[in-house]
Amino acid sequence: MALLKEIETLARLHADGTLTQTEFAAAKAAILAEIPEAEEPAGPRDALPRLLIRCLLPPVLLGGLVYGFGIPGMLSLTLGVTVLAAIVVAQFRATA
């Protein structure tokens, strides 16, 4: 938030004529240079669809199977969400 205020202050000084275009550009570049670069995720980009399939497919199949046996829909949904939570926790523990 402090960086935003600094840039706003620079913009105000530039608009008032206190800073020239060159001074404004240099000061803004110095402020933006302080912001660390974001790092790329560790895994490949195609890992997300595989993770979603591994996490979502079992609960959907299990919930649908249980619903097919005549178990009420809400109970089937609860079972599916519980299985999903267990899979997500297991995936989190595997990556942490």
C-alpha positions as CSV (number, residue, x, y, z in Angstrom):
1,M,0.0,0.0,0.0
2,A,2.9,2.3,0.7
3,L,4.2,1.9,-2.9
4,L,0.8,2.9,-4.2
5,K,0.9,6.1,-2.1
6,E,4.4,6.9,-3.3
7,I,3.3,6.5,-7.0
8,E,0.2,8.7,-6.3
9,T,2.5,11.3,-4.7
10,L,4.8,11.2,-7.7
11,A,1.9,11.5,-10.1
12,R,0.5,14.5,-8.1
13,L,4.0,16.2,-8.2
14,H,4.2,15.5,-11.9
15,A,0.8,16.9,-12.6
16,D,1.6,20.1,-10.5
17,G,4.7,20.6,-12.6
18,T,7.1,20.0,-9.7
19,L,8.6,17.0,-11.5
20,T,9.6,16.9,-15.1
21,Q,8.6,13.9,-17.2
22,T,12.2,12.5,-17.0
23,E,12.3,12.9,-13.2
24,F,8.9,11.3,-12.8
25,A,9.8,8.3,-15.0
26,A,13.1,7.8,-13.1
27,A,11.4,8.0,-9.7
28,K,8.6,5.7,-10.8
29,A,11.1,3.2,-12.2
30,A,13.0,3.3,-8.9
31,I,9.8,2.6,-6.9
32,L,8.8,-0.3,-9.2
33,A,12.2,-1.8,-9.0
34,E,11.6,-2.4,-5.3
35,I,8.8,-4.8,-6.1
36,P,10.1,-8.4,-6.1
37,E,9.4,-10.5,-9.2
38,A,6.8,-13.2,-8.9
39,E,8.2,-16.7,-9.2
40,E,6.8,-19.3,-11.5
41,P,5.0,-22.3,-9.9
42,A,7.3,-25.2,-9.2
43,G,5.2,-27.8,-11.2
44,P,4.4,-27.9,-14.9
45,R,1.3,-26.0,-16.1
46,D,-0.5,-29.2,-17.1
47,A,-0.4,-30.4,-13.5
48,L,-3.6,-28.5,-12.6
49,P,-6.0,-30.4,-14.9
50,R,-4.5,-33.7,-13.7
51,L,-4.9,-32.6,-10.1
52,L,-8.5,-31.5,-10.6
53,I,-9.3,-34.9,-12.2
54,R,-7.7,-36.8,-9.3
55,C,-9.5,-34.6,-6.8
56,L,-13.0,-34.3,-8.4
57,L,-13.5,-37.5,-10.3
58,P,-13.7,-39.9,-7.3
59,P,-16.2,-37.9,-5.3
60,V,-18.4,-37.3,-8.3
61,L,-18.3,-41.0,-9.2
62,L,-18.9,-42.2,-5.7
63,G,-21.7,-39.7,-5.0
64,G,-23.4,-40.7,-8.3
65,L,-23.0,-44.4,-7.5
66,V,-24.4,-44.0,-4.0
67,Y,-27.3,-41.9,-5.4
68,G,-27.9,-44.6,-8.0
69,F,-28.5,-47.1,-5.2
70,G,-31.3,-45.0,-3.9
71,I,-29.5,-43.0,-1.1
72,P,-31.0,-39.5,-0.8
73,G,-29.3,-36.8,-2.8
74,M,-28.2,-34.7,0.2
75,L,-26.5,-37.7,1.8
76,S,-24.8,-38.6,-1.5
77,L,-23.6,-35.1,-1.8
78,T,-22.3,-35.1,1.7
79,L,-20.4,-38.3,1.0
80,G,-18.9,-36.8,-2.1
81,V,-17.8,-33.6,-0.4
82,T,-16.2,-35.7,2.4
83,V,-14.2,-37.7,0.0
84,L,-13.2,-34.6,-1.8
85,A,-12.0,-33.0,1.4
86,A,-10.0,-36.2,2.2
87,I,-8.3,-36.1,-1.2
88,V,-7.5,-32.4,-0.9
89,V,-5.9,-32.9,2.5
90,A,-3.9,-35.9,1.2
91,Q,-2.7,-33.8,-1.7
92,F,-1.8,-30.9,0.5
93,R,0.2,-33.1,2.8
94,A,2.0,-34.7,-0.1
95,T,3.1,-31.2,-1.3
96,A,3.9,-29.6,2.0
